[in-house]
Amino acid sequence: MSPEIIGIIGIIALLVLFMIRVPVAVSLIVIGTVGLAAIRDWDAAFVQLGTTPFSTASSYSLSVIPLFILMGMFLSYSGFGRDLYTAVDAWIGNIKGGLAMTTIGTSALFSAISGSVNATTATMARISLPEMKKYNYDDTLSTSSVAAGGTLGILIPPSVILVLYGILTMEPIGKLLIAGLVPGILQMILFMIMIYIIAWRKPSLAPVTEKKPLSVKIKSLTYVWPFLLLFGLSIGGIYYGYFTPTEAGGVGAFGAFLLTVLTRRLSFEDFKKSLSETTRLTASIFFIIIGADIFSKFLALSTIPVKITQFVSDLALPAMAILALILVVYFILGLFLEGIAIFVLTLPVVYPLITMLGFDGVWFGVVMILVMNIGLLTPPMGLSVYIISGVTNIPAGRIFKGVIPMLMMMVLCLILIVTFPDIVLFLPELMK
């Protein structure tokens, strides 16, 4: 068989393995190795299988991943998330839909030290849902605000997924992290606007809570400074050129550890849990990256990326029309596959095509995240919805219905960023 036919069979086989829930890393390694053997021979395939794990995992740029994860784990297990919710609630909790907006705002701030959808969603579900239930918030509104807020975890820096995108595409990780900041804030504002509209139209869904005195509001700011300090040190250090992303991760992780020790918020058991969870997540991500590297080598030998790029370049379609088709495909894939699987499956083919069409690679990384986030809230995959359903025992179907207005805001944000790319690019272009 020709390399192109072998490549097509490999992609189909990989999709089948994803659909039957074979782990992403295992699927990539198996298909990549067998595909290399089919195009070359088994000796070449086993050479790649033997050398790729070390060459990939020893990459300096990958060390940023465990450091940012560790920073988030320290602050998550120390209970700072609840303090952050209290602080945001003191300022906006008394307006229409205030507690739901507080959930969105807290999710955005927590994302600035978490970088994970699952961690942000699970933390906010445990903190905010009991509070909203106490004030008789409608379950549909409260759960949809948690689900929507959780998606900010992979958009606002430090985003582990954006780091992964940078590794897979060789785009500068520092610029990618900075590029997610403004779109994340924009998405947060759009979510809050939608919540206010819902609460204004149906006040019974979101009863107004009591207004906090100014003294309480001022005191609540003491809960926010740890997040602002760590965010300023790590992400600010990247922006102004003081740190590389890896150095910023080290500063953030050590700063988070020092903060939790000085405030006596992290017990020894929580310290061990933080290290254990960081190790587990890091190993999982590294395993996926190793698999993606092997699979990418197989795809490169199949010549499929080159052939697709050449085919598209010969079409008489405008670049924006081709981009729209790509985004539709990503939306469909997001209904069935998790984000990392979509990344490693499509980027070897799509990224060269995007750059050939003249689009900026950093901008496209943020666009991909926005489309993937839509998949997190739509059935049948809807990972964030199932996390909340598991925490609350509220039927997933009811939560899916509630997130429809939030999905509208996500689509609006995507349209704005595609129409005005400078929303994403102006901060990275100002970096030192």
C-alpha positions as CSV (number, residue, x, y, z in Angstrom):
1,M,0.0,0.0,0.0
2,S,1.1,3.6,-0.6
3,P,2.1,5.7,2.4
4,E,-1.0,7.9,2.0
5,I,-3.4,4.9,2.3
6,I,-1.5,3.6,5.3
7,G,-1.8,7.1,6.9
8,I,-5.6,7.3,6.3
9,I,-6.0,3.8,7.8
10,G,-3.9,4.9,10.8
11,I,-6.1,8.0,11.4
12,I,-9.3,6.0,11.1
13,A,-7.9,3.4,13.5
14,L,-6.8,6.1,16.0
15,L,-10.3,7.6,15.9
16,V,-11.8,4.2,16.6
17,L,-9.5,3.7,19.6
18,F,-10.5,7.1,20.9
19,M,-14.2,6.3,20.6
20,I,-13.9,3.1,22.5
21,R,-12.1,5.0,25.3
22,V,-8.6,3.5,24.9
23,P,-6.2,5.9,26.7
24,V,-5.0,8.7,24.3
25,A,-1.3,8.0,24.9
26,V,-1.7,4.3,24.4
27,S,-3.7,4.8,21.2
28,L,-1.1,7.2,19.8
29,I,1.9,5.0,20.5
30,V,0.3,1.8,19.2
31,I,-0.9,3.4,15.9
32,G,2.2,5.5,15.4
33,T,4.5,2.5,15.9
34,V,2.5,0.1,13.7
35,G,2.2,2.8,11.1
36,L,6.0,3.4,11.0
37,A,6.5,-0.3,10.7
38,A,4.1,-0.5,7.8
39,I,5.7,2.4,5.9
40,R,9.4,1.6,6.8
41,D,10.0,-1.6,8.8
42,W,9.8,-2.9,12.3
43,D,13.5,-2.0,13.0
44,A,12.8,1.7,12.2
45,A,9.6,1.6,14.3
46,F,11.3,0.1,17.3
47,V,14.2,2.6,17.1
48,Q,11.6,5.5,17.3
49,L,9.8,3.7,20.1
50,G,13.1,3.4,22.0
51,T,14.5,6.9,21.5
52,T,11.4,9.1,21.4
53,P,10.4,8.8,25.1
54,F,13.8,10.1,26.3
55,S,14.3,12.7,23.6
56,T,10.8,14.1,24.2
57,A,10.6,13.9,28.0
58,S,14.1,15.5,28.4
59,S,13.0,18.6,26.6
60,Y,13.7,21.7,28.7
61,S,10.4,23.4,27.6
62,L,8.3,20.5,29.0
63,S,9.5,21.3,32.6
64,V,7.1,24.2,32.7
65,I,4.2,21.8,32.9
66,P,4.8,20.1,36.3
67,L,5.8,23.5,37.8
68,F,2.6,25.3,36.9
69,I,0.5,22.2,37.9
70,L,2.3,22.1,41.3
71,M,1.6,25.9,41.9
72,G,-2.1,25.2,41.3
73,M,-2.2,22.2,43.5
74,F,-0.5,23.9,46.5
75,L,-3.1,26.7,46.4
76,S,-6.0,24.4,45.7
77,Y,-5.3,22.1,48.6
78,S,-4.6,25.0,51.0
79,G,-8.2,26.3,50.7
80,F,-7.3,29.7,49.1
81,G,-10.1,29.0,46.6
82,R,-12.8,29.5,49.2
83,D,-11.2,32.8,50.4
84,L,-11.1,34.0,46.9
85,Y,-14.8,33.3,46.4
86,T,-15.6,35.2,49.6
87,A,-13.6,38.2,48.4
88,V,-15.3,38.3,45.0
89,D,-18.8,37.8,46.6
90,A,-18.2,40.8,48.9
91,W,-18.0,43.1,45.9
92,I,-20.5,41.8,43.4
93,G,-22.6,39.2,45.3
94,N,-25.5,41.6,46.0
95,I,-26.3,42.6,42.4
96,K,-28.7,40.6,40.1
97,G,-27.2,37.2,39.6
98,G,-24.4,38.2,41.9
99,L,-23.5,34.8,43.3
100,A,-23.4,33.3,39.8
101,M,-21.2,36.2,38.6
102,T,-19.0,35.6,41.7
103,T,-18.6,32.0,40.5
104,I,-17.4,33.2,37.1
105,G,-15.1,35.9,38.5
106,T,-13.6,33.4,41.1
107,S,-13.1,30.8,38.3
108,A,-11.2,33.4,36.3
109,L,-8.9,34.3,39.2
110,F,-8.5,30.7,40.2
111,S,-7.6,29.8,36.6
112,A,-4.7,32.2,37.0
113,I,-3.0,29.7,39.2
114,S,-4.6,26.5,38.2
115,G,-4.4,26.1,34.4
116,S,-6.8,23.1,34.4
117,V,-10.5,22.8,33.5
118,N,-11.1,19.9,35.8
119,A,-9.4,21.5,38.8
120,T,-11.2,24.8,38.3
121,T,-14.6,23.1,37.8
122,A,-14.4,20.7,40.7
123,T,-13.1,23.4,43.1
124,M,-15.8,25.9,42.1
125,A,-18.5,23.2,42.3
126,R,-17.6,22.4,45.9
127,I,-17.3,26.1,46.9
128,S,-20.0,27.9,45.1
129,L,-22.9,25.5,44.6
130,P,-23.7,25.1,48.4
131,E,-23.6,28.9,48.7
132,M,-26.0,29.5,45.8
133,K,-28.3,26.8,47.1
134,K,-28.4,28.5,50.5
135,Y,-29.8,31.6,48.7
136,N,-32.3,29.6,46.7
137,Y,-30.6,30.0,43.3
138,D,-32.0,28.0,40.5
139,D,-30.0,24.8,40.1
140,T,-29.9,25.3,36.3
141,L,-28.4,28.7,36.6
142,S,-25.9,27.8,39.4
143,T,-24.6,24.7,37.7
144,S,-24.3,26.4,34.3
145,S,-22.2,29.3,35.8
146,V,-19.8,26.7,37.4
147,A,-19.6,24.8,34.1
148,A,-18.9,28.0,32.1
149,G,-16.4,29.4,34.6
150,G,-14.5,26.1,34.6
151,T,-13.7,26.6,30.9
152,L,-11.6,29.6,31.7
153,G,-9.1,27.2,33.3
154,I,-7.4,26.4,29.9
155,L,-7.7,30.0,28.5
156,I,-6.4,32.3,31.2
157,P,-2.6,31.8,31.8
158,P,-1.0,29.6,33.0
159,S,-2.7,27.2,30.7
160,V,-1.3,23.7,30.5
161,I,-3.1,23.1,27.2
162,L,-1.6,26.2,25.6
163,V,1.8,25.0,26.7
164,L,1.1,21.6,25.0
165,Y,0.0,23.5,21.9
166,G,3.3,25.4,21.9
167,I,5.3,22.1,22.3
168,L,3.4,20.4,19.4
169,T,3.7,23.4,17.0
170,M,7.0,25.0,18.2
171,E,5.2,28.3,18.8
172,P,6.7,30.4,21.6
173,I,5.2,29.3,24.9
174,G,5.6,32.6,26.6
175,K,3.6,34.4,23.8
176,L,0.9,31.7,23.9
177,L,0.4,32.1,27.7
178,I,0.1,35.9,27.4
179,A,-2.2,35.6,24.4
180,G,-4.9,33.8,26.4
181,L,-5.2,36.6,29.0
182,V,-7.4,39.2,27.1
183,P,-9.7,36.5,25.5
184,G,-10.1,35.0,28.9
185,I,-11.2,38.3,30.4
186,L,-13.5,39.0,27.5
187,Q,-15.1,35.5,27.9
188,M,-15.6,36.2,31.6
189,I,-17.3,39.5,31.0
190,L,-19.6,38.0,28.4
191,F,-20.6,35.2,30.8
192,M,-21.4,37.9,33.5
193,I,-23.5,39.9,31.0
194,M,-25.5,36.8,30.2
195,I,-26.1,36.0,33.8
196,Y,-27.2,39.5,34.5
197,I,-29.7,39.3,31.6
198,I,-31.1,36.0,32.9
199,A,-31.5,37.4,36.4
200,W,-33.0,40.6,35.1
201,R,-35.6,38.7,33.1
202,K,-36.4,36.1,35.8
203,P,-35.5,37.5,39.2
204,S,-36.8,34.3,40.9
205,L,-33.9,32.4,39.4
206,A,-31.3,34.4,41.3
207,P,-32.5,36.1,44.5
208,V,-30.5,39.2,45.5
209,T,-28.3,38.7,48.6
210,E,-27.6,41.3,51.2
211,K,-25.2,44.1,50.5
212,K,-21.9,43.9,52.3
213,P,-20.6,47.0,54.2
214,L,-17.6,48.8,52.9
215,S,-15.4,47.6,55.8
216,V,-16.1,43.9,54.8
217,K,-15.3,44.7,51.2
218,I,-12.0,46.3,52.1
219,K,-11.1,43.4,54.4
220,S,-11.9,40.9,51.7
221,L,-9.2,42.2,49.5
222,T,-6.6,40.6,51.8
223,Y,-7.8,37.3,50.4
224,V,-7.0,38.3,46.8
225,W,-3.4,39.5,47.1
226,P,-1.8,36.0,47.1
227,F,-3.3,35.3,43.7
228,L,-2.3,38.7,42.3
229,L,1.2,38.3,43.7
230,L,1.8,34.9,42.2
231,F,0.2,35.9,38.9
232,G,2.3,39.0,38.8
233,L,5.5,37.2,39.5
234,S,5.0,34.3,37.1
235,I,3.0,35.7,34.1
236,G,4.2,39.3,34.6
237,G,7.8,38.0,34.7
238,I,7.2,36.3,31.3
239,Y,5.6,39.4,29.8
240,Y,8.4,41.7,30.8
241,G,11.1,39.3,29.8
242,Y,12.5,38.6,33.3
243,F,11.7,34.9,33.2
244,T,11.4,32.1,30.7
245,P,8.1,30.2,31.0
246,T,10.0,27.4,32.9
247,E,11.6,29.9,35.3
248,A,8.3,31.5,35.8
249,G,6.8,28.2,36.7
250,G,9.5,27.6,39.2
251,V,9.0,31.0,40.8
252,G,5.3,30.4,40.9
253,A,5.5,26.9,42.5
254,F,8.0,28.0,45.1
255,G,6.0,31.2,45.8
256,A,2.8,29.1,46.3
257,F,4.6,26.7,48.6
258,L,6.2,29.5,50.6
259,L,2.8,31.3,50.9
260,T,1.0,28.2,52.1
261,V,3.7,27.4,54.7
262,L,3.9,31.0,56.1
263,T,0.1,31.1,56.4
264,R,0.0,27.6,57.8
265,R,-2.7,26.6,55.3
266,L,-1.0,23.5,54.0
267,S,-0.9,20.4,56.2
268,F,1.7,17.7,55.6
269,E,-1.0,15.4,54.3
270,D,-2.1,18.1,51.8
271,F,1.5,18.6,50.8
272,K,1.8,14.9,49.9
273,K,-1.5,15.0,48.0
274,S,-0.2,18.0,46.0
275,L,3.0,16.3,45.1
276,S,1.1,13.0,44.3
277,E,-1.5,14.7,42.1
278,T,1.1,16.8,40.3
279,T,3.2,13.7,39.6
280,R,0.1,11.8,38.3
281,L,-1.0,14.6,36.0
282,T,2.5,15.3,34.7
283,A,3.1,11.7,33.9
284,S,-0.2,11.5,32.0
285,I,0.6,14.6,30.0
286,F,4.2,13.5,29.2
287,F,2.9,10.1,28.1
288,I,0.5,11.8,25.7
289,I,3.2,14.1,24.3
290,I,5.5,11.1,23.7
291,G,2.7,9.3,21.9
292,A,2.0,12.5,19.9
293,D,5.6,12.7,18.8
294,I,5.6,9.1,17.6
295,F,2.3,9.5,15.8
296,S,3.5,12.8,14.2
297,K,6.5,11.0,12.8
298,F,4.2,8.4,11.3
299,L,2.0,11.1,9.7
300,A,5.0,12.9,8.3
301,L,6.2,9.8,6.6
302,S,2.7,9.2,5.2
303,T,2.9,12.6,3.5
304,I,-0.7,13.3,4.3
305,P,-0.1,16.7,5.9
306,V,1.8,17.8,2.8
307,K,-0.8,16.5,0.4
308,I,-3.7,18.1,2.3
309,T,-1.8,21.5,2.4
310,Q,-1.2,21.2,-1.3
311,F,-4.8,20.3,-2.1
312,V,-6.2,23.2,-0.1
313,S,-3.7,25.7,-1.7
314,D,-5.0,24.6,-5.1
315,L,-8.6,25.4,-4.1
316,A,-10.1,28.8,-5.1
317,L,-11.6,29.3,-1.6
318,P,-10.8,32.4,0.5
319,A,-8.7,31.8,3.6
320,M,-11.6,32.7,5.9
321,A,-13.9,30.1,4.3
322,I,-11.3,27.4,4.8
323,L,-10.8,28.5,8.4
324,A,-14.6,28.3,8.9
325,L,-14.6,24.7,7.6
326,I,-11.7,23.8,10.0
327,L,-13.6,25.3,12.9
328,V,-16.7,23.4,12.0
329,V,-14.7,20.2,12.0
330,Y,-13.2,21.0,15.4
331,F,-16.6,21.7,16.8
332,I,-17.8,18.2,15.5
333,L,-14.7,16.5,16.9
334,G,-15.3,18.3,20.3
335,L,-18.7,16.6,20.6
336,F,-17.0,13.2,20.8
337,L,-13.3,13.7,21.8
338,E,-11.5,15.4,24.6
339,G,-9.3,18.4,23.9
340,I,-5.9,16.8,24.1
341,A,-7.0,14.0,21.8
342,I,-8.1,16.6,19.2
343,F,-4.8,18.5,19.5
344,V,-2.5,15.5,18.9
345,L,-4.8,14.1,16.2
346,T,-5.2,17.2,14.1
347,L,-2.3,19.6,14.7
348,P,0.2,17.7,12.5
349,V,-2.2,18.3,9.6
350,V,-4.0,21.5,10.4
351,Y,-1.1,23.7,11.8
352,P,0.9,23.7,8.5
353,L,-2.3,24.5,6.7
354,I,-3.2,27.4,8.9
355,T,0.3,29.0,8.6
356,M,0.2,28.4,4.8
357,L,-3.1,30.4,4.7
358,G,-1.3,33.3,6.4
359,F,-2.9,33.0,9.9
360,D,-0.8,33.6,13.0
361,G,0.0,30.4,14.9
362,V,-0.3,32.0,18.3
363,W,-3.7,33.4,17.4
364,F,-4.9,30.0,16.2
365,G,-3.9,28.4,19.4
366,V,-6.3,30.6,21.3
367,V,-9.0,30.0,18.7
368,M,-8.6,26.2,19.1
369,I,-9.0,26.6,22.9
370,L,-12.3,28.5,22.4
371,V,-13.7,25.9,20.1
372,M,-12.6,23.1,22.4
373,N,-14.3,24.8,25.4
374,I,-17.6,24.7,23.5
375,G,-17.1,20.9,23.3
376,L,-16.7,20.8,27.1
377,L,-20.3,22.0,27.5
378,T,-22.0,20.1,24.7
379,P,-23.2,16.5,24.7
380,P,-22.4,13.7,24.4
381,M,-18.8,14.5,25.6
382,G,-19.5,17.5,27.9
383,L,-16.8,16.7,30.4
384,S,-17.3,19.7,32.6
385,V,-21.1,19.0,32.8
386,Y,-20.5,15.4,33.9
387,I,-18.0,16.6,36.6
388,I,-20.6,18.9,38.1
389,S,-23.3,16.3,37.8
390,G,-21.1,13.9,39.7
391,V,-20.5,16.4,42.5
392,T,-24.1,17.5,42.8
393,N,-26.2,14.5,41.6
394,I,-28.1,17.0,39.4
395,P,-29.1,15.2,36.1
396,A,-26.6,16.0,33.3
397,G,-29.5,16.8,30.9
398,R,-30.7,19.6,33.1
399,I,-27.2,21.1,33.3
400,F,-26.8,20.8,29.5
401,K,-30.0,22.8,29.1
402,G,-28.8,25.5,31.4
403,V,-25.5,26.1,29.6
404,I,-27.1,27.0,26.3
405,P,-27.0,30.8,27.0
406,M,-23.3,30.4,28.0
407,L,-22.6,28.6,24.8
408,M,-24.1,31.6,22.9
409,M,-21.6,33.8,24.7
410,M,-18.7,31.5,23.8
411,V,-19.7,31.5,20.1
412,L,-19.9,35.4,20.3
413,C,-16.4,35.5,21.8
414,L,-15.1,33.2,19.1
415,I,-16.6,35.4,16.4
416,L,-15.1,38.6,17.9
417,I,-11.6,37.0,18.1
418,V,-11.8,35.7,14.5
419,T,-13.0,39.1,13.3
420,F,-10.5,41.1,15.4
421,P,-7.3,39.0,15.8
422,D,-5.6,41.9,17.7
423,I,-7.7,41.0,20.7
424,V,-5.4,38.0,21.0
425,L,-2.2,39.4,19.5
426,F,-1.7,42.9,20.8
427,L,-0.3,41.8,24.2
428,P,2.1,39.2,22.8
429,E,3.4,41.8,20.3
430,L,4.2,44.1,23.2
431,M,6.2,41.5,25.1
432,K,9.9,42.1,25.8
